[in-house]
Amino acid sequence: MSDTQLLDDLPIYQMIDQPPTCPMCGIRTNMYEILSYNILIQVNTCLRSDCGYEFLMMEH
Ligand SMILES: [Zn+2]
C-alpha cells in the first residue's frame, strides 16, 4: 500500500493563511507538503500526544 492510498482516508480541510492547527483540540500540527496531480497538499498530524488527529489541507 502506498502513502497516497493511506492519505485518501484522511479528512480534508481548506487551506488557510495561518499555520495549521488541529480542528479537534487547536494545538499546532506537524506538517509536510506533497504535490499530487499538481495540487499542493499539506499533511498534518496533531502534536498533542493524546489527540494525534491526522488530516489534510488542500488549496481550493
Ligand atoms: Zn489535536
N, CA, C, O and the ligand as a Tripos MOL2 file, in Angstrom:
@<TRIPOS>MOLECULE
protein
  241   239    61     0     0
PROTEIN
NO_CHARGES

@<TRIPOS>ATOM
      1 N           0.8600   -1.1960    0.0000 N.3       1 MET1
      2 CA          0.0000    0.0000    0.0000 C.3       1 MET1
      3 C           0.8940    1.2430    0.0000 C.2       1 MET1
      4 O           1.8600    1.3210    0.7580 O.2       1 MET1
      5 N           0.5690    2.1950   -0.8400 N.am      2 SER2
      6 CA          1.3940    3.4030   -0.9370 C.3       2 SER2
      7 C           0.9190    4.4690    0.0530 C.2       2 SER2
      8 O          -0.1860    4.3840    0.5870 O.2       2 SER2
      9 N           1.7580    5.4590    0.2870 N.am      3 ASP3
     10 CA          1.3770    6.5840    1.1450 C.3       3 ASP3
     11 C           0.1320    7.2820    0.6180 C.2       3 ASP3
     12 O          -0.7340    7.7000    1.3870 O.2       3 ASP3
     13 N           0.0540    7.4030   -0.7030 N.am      4 THR4
     14 CA         -1.0740    8.1250   -1.2910 C.3       4 THR4
     15 C          -2.3880    7.4410   -0.9710 C.2       4 THR4
     16 O          -3.3860    8.1120   -0.7080 O.2       4 THR4
     17 N          -2.4050    6.1140   -0.9890 N.am      5 GLN5
     18 CA         -3.6380    5.4070   -0.6550 C.3       5 GLN5
     19 C          -4.0150    5.6220    0.8050 C.2       5 GLN5
     20 O          -5.1960    5.7490    1.1310 O.2       5 GLN5
     21 N          -3.0190    5.6640    1.6840 N.am      6 LEU6
     22 CA         -3.2930    5.9360    3.0840 C.3       6 LEU6
     23 C          -3.9180    7.3170    3.2520 C.2       6 LEU6
     24 O          -4.8520    7.4910    4.0360 O.2       6 LEU6
     25 N          -3.3990    8.2990    2.5110 N.am      7 LEU7
     26 CA         -3.8760    9.6700    2.6480 C.3       7 LEU7
     27 C          -5.3180    9.8190    2.1880 C.2       7 LEU7
     28 O          -6.0200   10.7280    2.6330 O.2       7 LEU7
     29 N          -5.7680    8.9360    1.3000 N.am      8 ASP8
     30 CA         -7.1350    9.0220    0.8040 C.3       8 ASP8
     31 C          -8.1620    8.8760    1.9180 C.2       8 ASP8
     32 O          -9.2950    9.3360    1.7770 O.2       8 ASP8
     33 N          -7.7880    8.2510    3.0040 N.am      9 ASP9
     34 CA         -8.7340    8.0140    4.0930 C.3       9 ASP9
     35 C          -8.8220    9.1790    5.0730 C.2       9 ASP9
     36 O          -9.6710    9.1730    5.9640 O.2       9 ASP9
     37 N          -7.9520   10.1780    4.9190 N.am     10 LEU10
     38 CA         -7.9240   11.2660    5.8930 C.3      10 LEU10
     39 C          -8.9100   12.3690    5.5220 C.2      10 LEU10
     40 O          -9.1630   12.6080    4.3410 O.2      10 LEU10
     41 N          -9.4680   13.0440    6.5350 N.am     11 PRO11
     42 CA        -10.3750   14.1600    6.2570 C.3      11 PRO11
     43 C          -9.6180   15.3250    5.6200 C.2      11 PRO11
     44 O          -8.4330   15.5230    5.8890 O.2      11 PRO11
     45 N         -10.3020   16.0890    4.7810 N.am     12 ILE12
     46 CA         -9.6830   17.1840    4.0380 C.3      12 ILE12
     47 C         -10.3040   18.5110    4.4580 C.2      12 ILE12
     48 O         -11.5250   18.6570    4.5230 O.2      12 ILE12
     49 N          -9.4280   19.4720    4.7400 N.am     13 TYR13
     50 CA         -9.8800   20.8110    5.0880 C.3      13 TYR13
     51 C          -9.2980   21.8070    4.0940 C.2      13 TYR13
     52 O          -8.3160   21.5140    3.4130 O.2      13 TYR13
     53 N          -9.9070   22.9800    4.0150 N.am     14 GLN14
     54 CA         -9.4280   24.0080    3.1180 C.3      14 GLN14
     55 C          -8.2400   24.7450    3.7450 C.2      14 GLN14
     56 O          -8.2510   25.0780    4.9300 O.2      14 GLN14
     57 N          -7.2210   24.9880    2.9260 N.am     15 MET15
     58 CA         -6.0070   25.6300    3.4030 C.3      15 MET15
     59 C          -6.2780   27.0820    3.8080 C.2      15 MET15
     60 O          -7.0430   27.7860    3.1490 O.2      15 MET15
     61 N          -5.6530   27.5120    4.8790 N.am     16 ILE16
     62 CA         -5.8270   28.8850    5.3580 C.3      16 ILE16
     63 C          -4.4760   29.5790    5.4040 C.2      16 ILE16
     64 O          -3.4360   28.9280    5.3100 O.2      16 ILE16
     65 N          -4.4900   30.9020    5.5490 N.am     17 ASP17
     66 CA         -3.2590   31.6890    5.5250 C.3      17 ASP17
     67 C          -2.5980   31.7690    6.8930 C.2      17 ASP17
     68 O          -1.9570   32.7690    7.2180 O.2      17 ASP17
     69 N          -2.7470   30.7460    7.6780 N.am     18 GLN18
     70 CA         -2.1540   30.7100    9.0090 C.3      18 GLN18
     71 C          -1.5560   29.3330    9.2180 C.2      18 GLN18
     72 O          -1.9200   28.3830    8.5250 O.2      18 GLN18
     73 N          -0.6480   29.2210   10.1620 N.am     19 PRO19
     74 CA         -0.1300   27.8800   10.4570 C.3      19 PRO19
     75 C          -1.2840   26.9700   10.8440 C.2      19 PRO19
     76 O          -2.1250   27.3490   11.6590 O.2      19 PRO19
     77 N          -1.3350   25.7880   10.2770 N.am     20 PRO20
     78 CA         -2.4610   24.8960   10.5630 C.3      20 PRO20
     79 C          -2.4980   24.4690   12.0240 C.2      20 PRO20
     80 O          -1.4620   24.2380   12.6460 O.2      20 PRO20
     81 N          -3.7110   24.3700   12.5570 N.am     21 THR21
     82 CA         -3.9060   23.8540   13.9110 C.3      21 THR21
     83 C          -4.9210   22.7240   13.8530 C.2      21 THR21
     84 O          -5.7360   22.6410   12.9350 O.2      21 THR21
     85 N          -4.8530   21.8760   14.8330 N.am     22 CYS22
     86 CA         -5.7370   20.7230   14.8930 C.3      22 CYS22
     87 C          -7.1900   21.1760   15.0650 C.2      22 CYS22
     88 O          -7.4830   21.9320   15.9910 O.2      22 CYS22
     89 N          -8.1130   20.7320   14.1900 N.am     23 PRO23
     90 CA         -9.5200   21.1150   14.3360 C.3      23 PRO23
     91 C         -10.1820   20.4880   15.5500 C.2      23 PRO23
     92 O         -11.2660   20.9150   15.9480 O.2      23 PRO23
     93 N          -9.5600   19.4960   16.1390 N.am     24 MET24
     94 CA        -10.1370   18.8290   17.2990 C.3      24 MET24
     95 C          -9.7450   19.5280   18.6030 C.2      24 MET24
     96 O         -10.5860   19.7150   19.4830 O.2      24 MET24
     97 N          -8.4710   19.9150   18.7290 N.am     25 CYS25
     98 CA         -8.0100   20.4560   20.0110 C.3      25 CYS25
     99 C          -7.3060   21.8080   19.8730 C.2      25 CYS25
    100 O          -6.9900   22.4310   20.8870 O.2      25 CYS25
    101 N          -7.0530   22.2730   18.6610 N.am     26 GLY26
    102 CA         -6.4880   23.6070   18.4690 C.3      26 GLY26
    103 C          -4.9920   23.7020   18.6340 C.2      26 GLY26
    104 O          -4.4330   24.7970   18.5710 O.2      26 GLY26
    105 N          -4.3270   22.5750   18.8450 N.am     27 ILE27
    106 CA         -2.8830   22.5710   19.0190 C.3      27 ILE27
    107 C          -2.1980   22.5840   17.6440 C.2      27 ILE27
    108 O          -2.7480   22.1050   16.6520 O.2      27 ILE27
    109 N          -0.9810   23.1490   17.6170 N.am     28 ARG28
    110 CA         -0.2160   23.1570   16.3680 C.3      28 ARG28
    111 C           0.0400   21.7270   15.8800 C.2      28 ARG28
    112 O           0.0230   20.7670   16.6500 O.2      28 ARG28
    113 N           0.2770   21.6280   14.5750 N.am     29 THR29
    114 CA          0.4820   20.3070   13.9830 C.3      29 THR29
    115 C           1.8740   20.1790   13.3930 C.2      29 THR29
    116 O           2.5260   21.1710   13.0660 O.2      29 THR29
    117 N           2.3080   18.9530   13.2680 N.am     30 ASN30
    118 CA          3.4750   18.6420   12.4570 C.3      30 ASN30
    119 C           2.9940   18.5060   11.0150 C.2      30 ASN30
    120 O           2.0760   17.7340   10.7380 O.2      30 ASN30
    121 N           3.6110   19.2520   10.0950 N.am     31 MET31
    122 CA          3.0710   19.3290    8.7420 C.3      31 MET31
    123 C           4.1640   19.1250    7.7140 C.2      31 MET31
    124 O           5.2740   19.6390    7.8560 O.2      31 MET31
    125 N           3.8350   18.3610    6.6660 N.am     32 TYR32
    126 CA          4.6940   18.3480    5.4900 C.3      32 TYR32
    127 C           3.8220   18.4620    4.2530 C.2      32 TYR32
    128 O           2.6280   18.1620    4.2720 O.2      32 TYR32
    129 N           4.4580   18.9040    3.1780 N.am     33 GLU33
    130 CA          3.6940   19.1750    1.9660 C.3      33 GLU33
    131 C           4.0430   18.1720    0.8840 C.2      33 GLU33
    132 O           5.2000   17.7830    0.7230 O.2      33 GLU33
    133 N           3.0250   17.7600    0.1470 N.am     34 ILE34
    134 CA          3.2510   16.9090   -1.0110 C.3      34 ILE34
    135 C           2.5110   17.5110   -2.2010 C.2      34 ILE34
    136 O           1.5820   18.3020   -2.0410 O.2      34 ILE34
    137 N           2.9410   17.1210   -3.3840 N.am     35 LEU35
    138 CA          2.2380   17.5210   -4.6030 C.3      35 LEU35
    139 C           1.5600   16.2970   -5.1830 C.2      35 LEU35
    140 O           2.2030   15.2730   -5.4150 O.2      35 LEU35
    141 N           0.2500   16.4010   -5.4210 N.am     36 SER36
    142 CA         -0.4920   15.3180   -6.0450 C.3      36 SER36
    143 C          -1.2520   15.8930   -7.2300 C.2      36 SER36
    144 O          -2.1160   16.7530   -7.0580 O.2      36 SER36
    145 N          -0.9370   15.4290   -8.4160 N.am     37 TYR37
    146 CA         -1.5520   15.9630   -9.6360 C.3      37 TYR37
    147 C          -1.4900   17.4830   -9.6670 C.2      37 TYR37
    148 O          -2.4670   18.1490  -10.0080 O.2      37 TYR37
    149 N          -0.3100   18.0320   -9.3020 N.am     38 ASN38
    150 CA         -0.0760   19.4780   -9.3070 C.3      38 ASN38
    151 C          -0.8940   20.2310   -8.2680 C.2      38 ASN38
    152 O          -0.9720   21.4580   -8.3200 O.2      38 ASN38
    153 N          -1.4930   19.5310   -7.3400 N.am     39 ILE39
    154 CA         -2.2100   20.1850   -6.2450 C.3      39 ILE39
    155 C          -1.3730   20.0610   -4.9860 C.2      39 ILE39
    156 O          -0.9400   18.9670   -4.6250 O.2      39 ILE39
    157 N          -1.1450   21.1950   -4.3100 N.am     40 LEU40
    158 CA         -0.3790   21.1760   -3.0770 C.3      40 LEU40
    159 C          -1.2410   20.6740   -1.9300 C.2      40 LEU40
    160 O          -2.3230   21.2040   -1.6770 O.2      40 LEU40
    161 N          -0.7660   19.6700   -1.2520 N.am     41 ILE41
    162 CA         -1.4980   19.0920   -0.1270 C.3      41 ILE41
    163 C          -0.6140   19.1440    1.1100 C.2      41 ILE41
    164 O           0.5420   18.7220    1.0740 O.2      41 ILE41
    165 N          -1.1580   19.6590    2.1970 N.am     42 GLN42
    166 CA         -0.4480   19.6520    3.4700 C.3      42 GLN42
    167 C          -0.9530   18.4940    4.3110 C.2      42 GLN42
    168 O          -2.1500   18.3730    4.5730 O.2      42 GLN42
    169 N          -0.0330   17.6520    4.7250 N.am     43 VAL43
    170 CA         -0.3730   16.5060    5.5600 C.3      43 VAL43
    171 C          -0.0530   16.8820    7.0020 C.2      43 VAL43
    172 O           1.1020   17.1360    7.3420 O.2      43 VAL43
    173 N          -1.0770   16.9170    7.8430 N.am     44 ASN44
    174 CA         -0.9320   17.3950    9.2090 C.3      44 ASN44
    175 C          -1.1520   16.2870   10.2250 C.2      44 ASN44
    176 O          -2.0330   15.4440   10.0600 O.2      44 ASN44
    177 N          -0.3520   16.2950   11.2630 N.am     45 THR45
    178 CA         -0.5640   15.4220   12.4100 C.3      45 THR45
    179 C          -0.5200   16.2770   13.6660 C.2      45 THR45
    180 O           0.4440   17.0100   13.8870 O.2      45 THR45
    181 N          -1.5510   16.1870   14.4830 N.am     46 CYS46
    182 CA         -1.6110   16.9580   15.7230 C.3      46 CYS46
    183 C          -0.4470   16.5750   16.6360 C.2      46 CYS46
    184 O          -0.1150   15.3990   16.7840 O.2      46 CYS46
    185 N           0.1690   17.5990   17.2470 N.am     47 LEU47
    186 CA          1.3340   17.3530   18.0940 C.3      47 LEU47
    187 C           0.9590   16.9130   19.5050 C.2      47 LEU47
    188 O           1.8220   16.4740   20.2650 O.2      47 LEU47
    189 N          -0.3220   17.0250   19.8620 N.am     48 ARG48
    190 CA         -0.7260   16.6050   21.2040 C.3      48 ARG48
    191 C          -0.7880   15.0890   21.2410 C.2      48 ARG48
    192 O          -1.4850   14.4680   20.4390 O.2      48 ARG48
    193 N          -0.0620   14.5010   22.1690 N.am     49 SER49
    194 CA          0.1200   13.0470   22.1290 C.3      49 SER49
    195 C          -1.1850   12.2950   22.3570 C.2      49 SER49
    196 O          -1.3600   11.2010   21.8220 O.2      49 SER49
    197 N          -2.1060   12.8580   23.1410 N.am     50 ASP50
    198 CA         -3.3510   12.1260   23.3910 C.3      50 ASP50
    199 C          -4.4280   12.4750   22.3670 C.2      50 ASP50
    200 O          -5.5750   12.0480   22.5010 O.2      50 ASP50
    201 N          -4.0650   13.2420   21.3540 N.am     51 CYS51
    202 CA         -5.0040   13.5350   20.2580 C.3      51 CYS51
    203 C          -4.5010   12.8440   18.9950 C.2      51 CYS51
    204 O          -5.0900   11.8640   18.5370 O.2      51 CYS51
    205 N          -3.4040   13.3620   18.4340 N.am     52 GLY52
    206 CA         -2.7900   12.6980   17.2870 C.3      52 GLY52
    207 C          -3.6420   12.7070   16.0320 C.2      52 GLY52
    208 O          -3.4310   11.8930   15.1330 O.2      52 GLY52
    209 N          -4.6100   13.6240   15.9600 N.am     53 TYR53
    210 CA         -5.5150   13.7010   14.8140 C.3      53 TYR53
    211 C          -4.7370   13.9650   13.5220 C.2      53 TYR53
    212 O          -3.8680   14.8360   13.4790 O.2      53 TYR53
    213 N          -5.0510   13.2240   12.4950 N.am     54 GLU54
    214 CA         -4.3780   13.3900   11.1980 C.3      54 GLU54
    215 C          -5.3840   13.9270   10.1840 C.2      54 GLU54
    216 O          -6.5220   13.4630   10.1160 O.2      54 GLU54
    217 N          -4.9530   14.9000    9.4090 N.am     55 PHE55
    218 CA         -5.8620   15.4630    8.3980 C.3      55 PHE55
    219 C          -5.0540   16.1030    7.2920 C.2      55 PHE55
    220 O          -3.8520   16.3300    7.4320 O.2      55 PHE55
    221 N          -5.7330   16.3930    6.1800 N.am     56 LEU56
    222 CA         -5.1130   17.0450    5.0340 C.3      56 LEU56
    223 C          -5.6620   18.4460    4.8680 C.2      56 LEU56
    224 O          -6.8210   18.7190    5.1820 O.2      56 LEU56
    225 N          -4.8110   19.3290    4.3710 N.am     57 MET57
    226 CA         -5.3130   20.6390    3.9560 C.3      57 MET57
    227 C          -4.9350   20.8360    2.4960 C.2      57 MET57
    228 O          -3.7990   20.5870    2.0930 O.2      57 MET57
    229 N          -5.9110   21.2880    1.7090 N.am     58 MET58
    230 CA         -5.6920   21.4890    0.2930 C.3      58 MET58
    231 C          -6.0570   22.9100   -0.1090 C.2      58 MET58
    232 O          -6.9230   23.5490    0.4880 O.2      58 MET58
    233 N          -5.3600   23.3890   -1.1530 N.am     59 GLU59
    234 CA         -5.7530   24.6580   -1.7410 C.3      59 GLU59
    235 C          -7.1250   24.4970   -2.3840 C.2      59 GLU59
    236 O          -7.4860   23.4090   -2.8330 O.2      59 GLU59
    237 N          -7.8780   25.5790   -2.4230 N.am     60 HIS60
    238 CA         -9.2140   25.4540   -3.0090 C.3      60 HIS60
    239 C          -9.2110   25.8930   -4.4650 C.2      60 HIS60
    240 O         -10.2500   25.8560   -5.1230 O.2      60 HIS60
    241 ZN         -5.4010   17.5950   18.2330 Zn       61 ZN61
@<TRIPOS>BOND
     1     1     2 1
     2     2     3 1
     3     3     4 2
     4     3     5 am
     5     5     6 1
     6     6     7 1
     7     7     8 2
     8     7     9 am
     9     9    10 1
    10    10    11 1
    11    11    12 2
    12    11    13 am
    13    13    14 1
    14    14    15 1
    15    15    16 2
    16    15    17 am
    17    17    18 1
    18    18    19 1
    19    19    20 2
    20    19    21 am
    21    21    22 1
    22    22    23 1
    23    23    24 2
    24    23    25 am
    25    25    26 1
    26    26    27 1
    27    27    28 2
    28    27    29 am
    29    29    30 1
    30    30    31 1
    31    31    32 2
    32    31    33 am
    33    33    34 1
    34    34    35 1
    35    35    36 2
    36    35    37 am
    37    37    38 1
    38    38    39 1
    39    39    40 2
    40    39    41 am
    41    41    42 1
    42    42    43 1
    43    43    44 2
    44    43    45 am
    45    45    46 1
    46    46    47 1
    47    47    48 2
    48    47    49 am
    49    49    50 1
    50    50    51 1
    51    51    52 2
    52    51    53 am
    53    53    54 1
    54    54    55 1
    55    55    56 2
    56    55    57 am
    57    57    58 1
    58    58    59 1
    59    59    60 2
    60    59    61 am
    61    61    62 1
    62    62    63 1
    63    63    64 2
    64    63    65 am
    65    65    66 1
    66    66    67 1
    67    67    68 2
    68    67    69 am
    69    69    70 1
    70    70    71 1
    71    71    72 2
    72    71    73 am
    73    73    74 1
    74    74    75 1
    75    75    76 2
    76    75    77 am
    77    77    78 1
    78    78    79 1
    79    79    80 2
    80    79    81 am
    81    81    82 1
    82    82    83 1
    83    83    84 2
    84    83    85 am
    85    85    86 1
    86    86    87 1
    87    87    88 2
    88    87    89 am
    89    89    90 1
    90    90    91 1
    91    91    92 2
    92    91    93 am
    93    93    94 1
    94    94    95 1
    95    95    96 2
    96    95    97 am
    97    97    98 1
    98    98    99 1
    99    99   100 2
   100    99   101 am
   101   101   102 1
   102   102   103 1
   103   103   104 2
   104   103   105 am
   105   105   106 1
   106   106   107 1
   107   107   108 2
   108   107   109 am
   109   109   110 1
   110   110   111 1
   111   111   112 2
   112   111   113 am
   113   113   114 1
   114   114   115 1
   115   115   116 2
   116   115   117 am
   117   117   118 1
   118   118   119 1
   119   119   120 2
   120   119   121 am
   121   121   122 1
   122   122   123 1
   123   123   124 2
   124   123   125 am
   125   125   126 1
   126   126   127 1
   127   127   128 2
   128   127   129 am
   129   129   130 1
   130   130   131 1
   131   131   132 2
   132   131   133 am
   133   133   134 1
   134   134   135 1
   135   135   136 2
   136   135   137 am
   137   137   138 1
   138   138   139 1
   139   139   140 2
   140   139   141 am
   141   141   142 1
   142   142   143 1
   143   143   144 2
   144   143   145 am
   145   145   146 1
   146   146   147 1
   147   147   148 2
   148   147   149 am
   149   149   150 1
   150   150   151 1
   151   151   152 2
   152   151   153 am
   153   153   154 1
   154   154   155 1
   155   155   156 2
   156   155   157 am
   157   157   158 1
   158   158   159 1
   159   159   160 2
   160   159   161 am
   161   161   162 1
   162   162   163 1
   163   163   164 2
   164   163   165 am
   165   165   166 1
   166   166   167 1
   167   167   168 2
   168   167   169 am
   169   169   170 1
   170   170   171 1
   171   171   172 2
   172   171   173 am
   173   173   174 1
   174   174   175 1
   175   175   176 2
   176   175   177 am
   177   177   178 1
   178   178   179 1
   179   179   180 2
   180   179   181 am
   181   181   182 1
   182   182   183 1
   183   183   184 2
   184   183   185 am
   185   185   186 1
   186   186   187 1
   187   187   188 2
   188   187   189 am
   189   189   190 1
   190   190   191 1
   191   191   192 2
   192   191   193 am
   193   193   194 1
   194   194   195 1
   195   195   196 2
   196   195   197 am
   197   197   198 1
   198   198   199 1
   199   199   200 2
   200   199   201 am
   201   201   202 1
   202   202   203 1
   203   203   204 2
   204   203   205 am
   205   205   206 1
   206   206   207 1
   207   207   208 2
   208   207   209 am
   209   209   210 1
   210   210   211 1
   211   211   212 2
   212   211   213 am
   213   213   214 1
   214   214   215 1
   215   215   216 2
   216   215   217 am
   217   217   218 1
   218   218   219 1
   219   219   220 2
   220   219   221 am
   221   221   222 1
   222   222   223 1
   223   223   224 2
   224   223   225 am
   225   225   226 1
   226   226   227 1
   227   227   228 2
   228   227   229 am
   229   229   230 1
   230   230   231 1
   231   231   232 2
   232   231   233 am
   233   233   234 1
   234   234   235 1
   235   235   236 2
   236   235   237 am
   237   237   238 1
   238   238   239 1
   239   239   240 2
@<TRIPOS>SUBSTRUCTURE
     1 MET1         2 RESIDUE 1 A MET
     2 SER2         6 RESIDUE 1 A SER
     3 ASP3        10 RESIDUE 1 A ASP
     4 THR4        14 RESIDUE 1 A THR
     5 GLN5        18 RESIDUE 1 A GLN
     6 LEU6        22 RESIDUE 1 A LEU
     7 LEU7        26 RESIDUE 1 A LEU
     8 ASP8        30 RESIDUE 1 A ASP
     9 ASP9        34 RESIDUE 1 A ASP
    10 LEU10       38 RESIDUE 1 A LEU
    11 PRO11       42 RESIDUE 1 A PRO
    12 ILE12       46 RESIDUE 1 A ILE
    13 TYR13       50 RESIDUE 1 A TYR
    14 GLN14       54 RESIDUE 1 A GLN
    15 MET15       58 RESIDUE 1 A MET
    16 ILE16       62 RESIDUE 1 A ILE
    17 ASP17       66 RESIDUE 1 A ASP
    18 GLN18       70 RESIDUE 1 A GLN
    19 PRO19       74 RESIDUE 1 A PRO
    20 PRO20       78 RESIDUE 1 A PRO
    21 THR21       82 RESIDUE 1 A THR
    22 CYS22       86 RESIDUE 1 A CYS
    23 PRO23       90 RESIDUE 1 A PRO
    24 MET24       94 RESIDUE 1 A MET
    25 CYS25       98 RESIDUE 1 A CYS
    26 GLY26      102 RESIDUE 1 A GLY
    27 ILE27      106 RESIDUE 1 A ILE
    28 ARG28      110 RESIDUE 1 A ARG
    29 THR29      114 RESIDUE 1 A THR
    30 ASN30      118 RESIDUE 1 A ASN
    31 MET31      122 RESIDUE 1 A MET
    32 TYR32      126 RESIDUE 1 A TYR
    33 GLU33      130 RESIDUE 1 A GLU
    34 ILE34      134 RESIDUE 1 A ILE
    35 LEU35      138 RESIDUE 1 A LEU
    36 SER36      142 RESIDUE 1 A SER
    37 TYR37      146 RESIDUE 1 A TYR
    38 ASN38      150 RESIDUE 1 A ASN
    39 ILE39      154 RESIDUE 1 A ILE
    40 LEU40      158 RESIDUE 1 A LEU
    41 ILE41      162 RESIDUE 1 A ILE
    42 GLN42      166 RESIDUE 1 A GLN
    43 VAL43      170 RESIDUE 1 A VAL
    44 ASN44      174 RESIDUE 1 A ASN
    45 THR45      178 RESIDUE 1 A THR
    46 CYS46      182 RESIDUE 1 A CYS
    47 LEU47      186 RESIDUE 1 A LEU
    48 ARG48      190 RESIDUE 1 A ARG
    49 SER49      194 RESIDUE 1 A SER
    50 ASP50      198 RESIDUE 1 A ASP
    51 CYS51      202 RESIDUE 1 A CYS
    52 GLY52      206 RESIDUE 1 A GLY
    53 TYR53      210 RESIDUE 1 A TYR
    54 GLU54      214 RESIDUE 1 A GLU
    55 PHE55      218 RESIDUE 1 A PHE
    56 LEU56      222 RESIDUE 1 A LEU
    57 MET57      226 RESIDUE 1 A MET
    58 MET58      230 RESIDUE 1 A MET
    59 GLU59      234 RESIDUE 1 A GLU
    60 HIS60      238 RESIDUE 1 A HIS
    61 ZN61       241 GROUP 0 **** ****
